[in-house]
Amino acid sequence: MKNFLSAVALACIATTARGQVGHLPQSSPYRDLETKHEFTLFAGHYNAGEDPINVAPNDGPMFGLRYQIHVGGPAFLMVRWAHVNSNRNAIDPTKIDAARQLGKKDVSINLYDVSLALNLTGEKSYHHIVPVINVGGGIASCGCSVSQDPYSFGTPFAFSFGGGIRWVPGGRFQLTADWNDYLYQLKYPTDYYVNPPGGTAAVTTNSSRTFWKNNRALTIGASLLFFR
């Protein structure tokens, strides 16, 4: 009887072991991500959020650089710089009617941020695909000054968050597609609220002098992977 029970137990263990066998390594959809560093060139479009009187920087083409280093598990530390070729509608708040409009002026935005990025498939790719999310913060700056317009962009703190898809075919290169949101605060100058002689102020609504603005970006990039 004892020998019979032992035989049944061994048969159950063998059956369970056979049931737990997954894909063979060569046919598995998962592949280890062995590189520790990534350097990426990216480009795309920056979609600026609207402001009440439309004097802040507008939409424009974006390009930039991103560097990532593996810090453990599915986590990467990401440092990023992005540049936007934009424009803005300048005004002279001391004038009235058509004389107030100074026209559309070319400006440039620079965005700097440090973020934590997480691979949603851990330290592996799935069918060479890695979905990623990121969150962080940094600063924004703009060469937005225009003669006769007192508006100043400053260097506001900017929250950043988003996600993307990495295509990792193997080797030292990968392609990326990313969506990100840069959230920063803008401020109107006091002069915008002053009534000029014979006219009304540039801001006639109850809009606050400061407000937060979402600015979204869609980019694609190519990465060099190194230091296994």
ZALUM-689882 format. One record per atom (N, C-alpha, C, O): x, y, z. Coordinates in steps of 0.001 Angstrom, whole numbers, plus 500000, padded with zeros to 6 digits. Atoms other than C-alpha are relative to their C-alpha. Layout:
N
XYZ;...
END
This chain:
228
500829498800500000;500000500000500000;500870501259500000;500574502235499311;499110498862499909;502830502354500870;500643500282498652;500755501437498241;499384499835501311;504514501733497514;499012500572498993;499380501368498129;501026499502500923;501222502381495707;499788501502500180;499715502237499195;500186498587499737;500723505768497423;501192500817499509;501030501920498989;498809499294500474;504285506743496627;499973500154498489;500348501198497954;500071499947501456;503739505900492976;498981501028499543;499229501762498586;501022499009500347;500524507985492859;500522501410500207;500295502283499369;499448498675499714;502304510956494471;500990500427498940;500973501574498495;499024499670501038;505143510788491962;499324500302498679;499773501175497937;500734499757501237;502653510617489098;499355501379500013;499357502071498995;500629498677499883;500821513733490385;501034501110499833;500779502113499166;498937498993500121;504086515661490708;500435500130498550;500646501239498058;499582499972501393;505074514695487186;498970500693499119;499320501448498213;501074499377500771;501667515740485815;499981501507500203;499818502267499248;499980498576499683;501837519108487606;501169500700499326;501032501800498791;498819499419500624;505329519735486346;499799500180498510;500179501203497941;500265499880501425;504245519007482785;499028501134499713;499160501792498681;500991498942500185;501296521458483200;500582501384500167;500013502356499670;499406498703499745;503624524255484329;501026500405498951;501539501524498968;499028499677501031;505915524065481340;499412501037499059;498334500821498504;500488498952500889;505528527281479316;500676499908498654;500956498821498149;499339499961501292;507130528428476088;501460499596500136;502109499895501138;498564500196500065;510538527140475133;500671501354499824;500081502247499218;499347498675500085;513073530000475381;500019500580498602;499808501780498431;499903499482501354;513440530257471608;498656500392499402;498611501137498423;501319499668500535;509660530480471061;499189500903500921;498052501247500596;500714499150499059;508692532622474055;499794501399499418;500688501921498752;500208498618500465;507099536030473251;500766501019500833;500836502191500464;499274499098499110;509162537520476089;501505499932499722;502062498858499497;498562499910500173;512742538708475659;500579500905501083;500019501959501384;499355499186498969;515077540017478348;500513501307499413;501019501347498291;499427498704500363;516023543696478181;501339500112500714;501392500301501929;498687500131499390;519742543559478750;500780501304500074;501762501383500812;499244498746499991;520878547124478102;499585500879501185;498434500849501620;500224499177498810;521178549592480980;499831501485499674;499329502243500504;500033498594500360;521383552903479110;499344500175498623;499475499326497741;500604499666501285;519419554532476294;500252501473499688;500140502333500561;499864498623500468;520145557653474270;499095500154498790;499235499419497812;501052499900501008;517246558870472110;499942501385499379;500009502397500077;500337498788500745;516725561497469432;498524499902499630;498081498875499115;501424500072500314;513057562393469009;499533501300499355;500173502344499483;500604498832500652;510860564773467020;498505499763499878;498044498622499856;501443500135500123;507171565492466696;499306501349500035;499827502344499532;500811498778499978;504482568086467355;499594500340501421;499205499473502204;500375499464498679;503801570250470412;498665500718499854;498532501649499060;501343499421500064;500150571109470968;499778500850501249;499447500322502311;500094499092498851;500014574166473241;498550500187500431;497656500322499595;501324499696499485;497019574662475485;499655501469499790;500542502317499696;500438498624500251;494960577796474953;500046500843501279;499881500329502385;500125499068498883;495104580851477174;498891500996499662;498553501155498489;501208499185500225;492213583339477612;500112501060498919;499133501307498215;499905498942501015;493576586094475353;501015499664498904;501340500515498076;499163500515501086;495919584023473167;501272500811499776;501549501252498660;498703499334500138;499252585691473868;501163499070500373;502324499414500148;498959500959499635;501152582635475169;500480499250498750;499814499301497715;499483500744501160;503281580454472835;498983498986499473;498255498355500239;500940500883500684;501295578420470296;500636498661499635;501757498357500043;499520501293500465;501667574989468684;501264500159499156;501568501245498663;498834499969500866;504822574074466820;500716498674499952;500439497785500757;499194501221500072;507271571382465754;500952499906501183;501454500914501680;499163500254498820;509297569795468558;501091498996499645;500874498086498844;498944501008500088;512614567955468715;500791500038501295;500724501010502047;499245500013498762;514913566911471505;500824498751500205;500951497909499315;499134501102499601;517166564458473318;499485499410501309;498937500117502154;500393500673498753;516444561895476021;501074498974500373;501568498229499526;499038500986499498;518825559866478181;499353499239501150;498775499844502052;500578500831498951;517698556937480347;501055499046500545;501899498535499810;499112500966499351;519569554792482850;499158499092500895;498280499560501619;500746500985499213;518257551602484476;500382500132501466;501565500108501805;499723499835498572;517910552039488249;499528498816500827;499728498794502041;500430501181499269;516380548682489164;498613499530499592;497698500335499418;501298500549500383;513548546340488220;499519500598498688;500284500657497725;500517499410501232;511283547977485616;500227501508499901;499711502148498985;499896498545499880;512384551519486573;501250500555499309;502333499972499372;498913499261500625;514529553969484591;499929501451500462;498842501998500651;499928498560499772;515686557474485460;500178500662498639;501072500289497880;500013499383501323;515009559726482466;500278501496500121;499639502194500908;499677498573500096;516564563129481708;499713500416498564;500145499755497619;500477499647501343;515062565006478770;500074501507499766;499828502310500666;500055498619500481;515426568251476819;499196500020498716;499409499196497827;500810499859501210;512878569363474227;499955501466499593;499879502356500439;500034498643500556;512848572423471959;498806500112499065;498554499213498262;501180499767500831;509741573865470296;500182501300499226;500450502347499816;500055498796500827;509723576303467378;498553500471499963;497701499832499346;501371499554499809;506632578331468192;499843501452499540;500741502028498925;500261498580500234;505061581770467809;498958500465501005;498299499645501645;501013499462499094;502856584070469859;499467501309499448;500142502008498692;500642498750500401;500461586944469296;500353501085501011;499923501027502163;499573498925499105;502018590085470777;499010501161499956;498389501427498927;500885498837499928;500009593091471938;500679501118500777;501562500880501601;499585498825499232;500673596602473204;498784500449500801;497888501078500239;501200499712499213;498195597036476088;499731501487500197;498665501860500688;500228498555499860;498645600818476052;499258500575498799;498871501743498817;500702499548501200;496997601040472606;498587499411499983;498244498565500809;501366500497500116;493411600414471526;499746499534498572;500459499900497637;500470500487501295;491653598646468667;501145499324499219;501947498591499799;499017500682500844;493850597542465725;501435500361500358;502341499555500147;498649499572499644;496857599523466974;500579499159501137;501793499137501339;499534500840498891;497045597159469952;500728498759499493;501641498259500150;499451501252500508;497920594173467773;501377500209499375;501524500984498430;498637499901500507;501653593799467163;500347498873499034;501451498832498491;499771501084500947;501299590687465040;500549498744500651;500785498699501858;499507501301499543;502539587110465322;501529500005499947;502123500333498920;498547499974499894;506148586774466495;500533498585500246;499958497820501021;499363501297499793;508422583729466280;500687499957501358;501401500886501735;499369500196498693;509515582400469673;500435498541500105;500060497718499271;499554501377499786;511174579249470999;499805499624501463;500046500424502367;500217500531498654;510322577110474018;501012498899500248;501289498090499362;499133501095499577;512756574881475898;499413499365501255;499030500055502200;500563500766498893;511545572168478248;501056499037500530;501640498268499767;499016500876499361;513827570373480721;499284499241501117;498595499847501938;500626500741498914;512644567558482957;500788498749500349;501535498207499534;499455501252499483;513787564610485069;498812499169500440;497975499640501211;501186500818499744;511329561720485280;500397498581500390;501520498138500150;499884501429499753;510893558182486521;499139499295498962;497940499554498861;500706500756501028;509942555826483682;499899498539500419;500853497975500956;500241501392499616;508447552364484239;499603499178498781;498679499538498052;500392500955501027;508365549477481777;498854499145500533;499003498494501567;501160500744499507;504931547872482120;500143498500499801;499366497729500364;499729501436500151;506323544509480980;501232499589500802;501829498545500537;498882500331499137;509052544583483618;501326500124499283;501557501086498550;498681499990500628;512563543749482481;500036499166498723;501090498677498316;500120500764501233;511319541999479351;499152500775498997;498395501674499363;500907499508501046;509704542903476047;499014498889499669;499294497712499899;501010500977500419;506567541189474764;499802500153498501;499310501182498036;499996499909501462;506757540407471047;500766501249499546;500366501930498602;499106498867500294;509516543071470984;499369501359500337;499899502394499931;500697498765499621;507091545681472417;500119500219501504;499976499282502289;499946499622498578;507528547533475739;499145501252500202;499541502332499764;500760498799499644;504747549872476950;500626500668501221;501075499989502145;499287499242498972;506114552643479200;499118501144500495;498371501739499718;500607498788499451;504714555303481532;501089500793500711;502093500227501142;498991499170499321;506612558244483045;499335501174500708;498277501648500294;500469498828499275;506111561047485546;501212500703500599;502149500057501067;498869499271499460;508426563824486667;499746501493500035;498599501938500085;500128498553499941;509111567528486735;501272500675499540;502336500060499473;498853499237500465;511400570259485493;499635501462499874;498876501989500688;500304498586500238;511268573798484112;499750500232498519;500168499444497670;500220499555501375;510114575564480966;500573501404499867;500559502178500824;499513498642500259;511672578652479397;499638500375498574;499415499508497729;500385499534501331;510869580798476381;500643501348499712;500667502234500567;499573498695500464;512455583594474422;498805500736499423;498687500877498206;501314499479500398;509063585319474310;499894501520500035;498837502065499717;500093498550499844;509920588978474876;499834500687498642;500503500343497668;500253499199501196;508600591437472283;499950501463500422;499318501811501419;499996498574499687;509223595173472253;498578500536500047;497770500225499171;501302499357499752;506185597151473556;498967499056500616;497873499490500976;500898500941499340;504587593995474955;500639499590501322;501724499008501310;499385500297498703;505206593572478726;499927498526500407;500388498159501488;500149501418499642;504407589834478633;501365499335500178;502269499531499365;498777500753499736;507136587631480140;499625498569500373;498794498350501254;500285501415499744;507081583825480104;500636499532501300;500037498765502054;499291500423498799;509648583402482864;500566498598499861;500759498110498747;499527501391499980;510956579953483884;499137499208500988;499606498839502064;500894500690499067;507953578213485445;500374498534500191;500939497895499303;499877501438499745;508117574791487080;498999499277499113;497883499753498910;500874500760500891;506642572160484776;499907498550500456;500922497860500547;500236501419499797;505085568821485724;499989499312498637;499543499896497650;500050500759501249;505507566153483059;499517498585500296;499907497976501292;500468501383499878;503710562850482606;499553499518498629;499212500314497754;500397500542501291;502875560517479772;500287498522499904;500406497827500913;499763501410500256;503508557159478198;500438499800498573;500508500745497787;499560500272501352;504680555445475094;500190498521499741;499918497676500594;499738501360500451;505602552319473192;501429499936499471;501851500779498680;498667500257500533;509104550981472582;499955498724499152;499393497713499571;499826501195500819;509831548568469721;501461499615500068;502332500334499580;498635500454499731;512918546568470678;500256498734499192;500000497640499696;499829501186500847;513840544217467789;501179499132500399;501304498008499915;498766500688499651;517113543153469400;501187500790499477;501076501519498491;498839499223500406;520585544573469131;500063501319500741;499560501440501858;499699498743499307;521567548137469939;499049501138499653;499256502268500095;500887498917500418;518690550079468390;498544499682500323;498147498518500368;501440500146499810;515007550661469124;499299501238499466;499911502293499297;500836498880500419;512174552875467907;498977500278501088;498548499362501789;500918499607498939;509837554818470202;498892500904499459;499090501647498497;501104499065500243;506480556578470043;499476500429501363;499156499585502200;500331499509498659;505535558813472977;498958501110499957;498898501908499023;500937498906499750;502743561033474229;500328500570501369;500442499819502338;499682499377498722;503545563548476973;499205501282500199;498798501939499241;500685498772499619;501857566393478805;500934500800500899;501442500290501899;499227499077499175;503786569386480157;499027501000500610;498366501746499888;500939499140499283;501787571263482788;500783501079500732;501539500784501657;499299498909499328;503090574685483777;499085501212500161;498027501302499538;500803498833499647;501806577990485140;500511501237499260;501715501479499185;499662498746500674;501715581257483181;499387501182500752;498456501023501540;500462498792499305;501182584828484367;499868501152499011;500761501383498196;500168498782500789;499765587922482664;500595501190500753;500506501248501980;499475498803499320;501485591249483385;498873500917500480;497762500879499950;500988499071499441;499663593900485411;499476500966498940;498313501368498984;500400499040501035;499598596199482361;498824499502499161;498093500304498580;501110500554500783;497129593842480674;498639500332500619;497607500217499958;501253499751499284;494518594836483282;499712501497500151;498734501884500791;500149498542499882;494929598620482964;499281500533498762;499643500196497635;500724499396501121;492460600596480820;500830501128499389;501177502081500087;499290498899500652;494326602734478261;499043501154499736;497830500942499764;500895498870500284;492963606238477456;499095499699498797;499575499369497713;500961500198501073;489807605857475388;499702498570499644;499038498311498641;500240501408500335;489744602077475495;499841499123501222;499723499614502345;500138500976498918;489446598926477571;501288499196500137;502119499160499230;498799500796499718;492077596696479127;500076498785499074;499065498345498527;499811501192500823;493555593753477210;499249498811500578;498725497984499832;500757501057499324;491992591416479794;498777500642500627;498891501399501591;501241499407499501;488360592350480376;499132498997500734;498086499356501273;500749501038499300;487174589035481835;500491499921501441;501345500698501868;499571500221498620;487541587789485387;501147499004500081;501369498399501130;498894500950500026;490522585668484352;501057500356501035;501388501525501236;498932499795499039;493167585196486997;501281500402499288;501491500049498128;498709499623500587;496590586709486390;500880498783499784;501701498779498867;499223501229500151;498102583238486834;499065498836499725;497952498789500249;500827501161500327;496784579982485418;500902498859499517;501989499084498985;499272501192500439;497926576411484700;499544499622498604;498374499781498254;500303500319501378;498101575211481132;500594498639499631;501785498397499830;499538501292500507;498309571667479712;500516500164498574;499866500789497736;499396499933501326;500590571338476695;500445498588499625;501316498010500276;499777501412500340;500666567973474945;500939499863498811;500969500712497920;499033500241501069;503330566519472693;499938498546499556;499860497634500379;499942501336500595;503362563528470352;501289499910499197;501512500708498287;498685500092500640;506816562378469241;500323498561499619;499756497618500171;499406501291500324;508643559493467592;501507500166500113;502033501268499955;498567499881499791;512275558673468190;500744498730499650;500139497679499442;499100501125500222;515229556382467554;501023499999501123;501577501042501470;499145500113498831;517356555081470416;501214499119499742;501151498141498997;498796500823499944;520866553744470840;500076499394501388;500024500116502384;499938500720498733;521128551088473575;501440499550500230;502103499060499315;498607500372499736;524438550440475307;500199499660501468;499309499840502300;499603500441498652;526248549155478418;499081498902500509;498179499156501308;500800501146499513;524758545709478957;500325499705501449;499758498782502033;
END
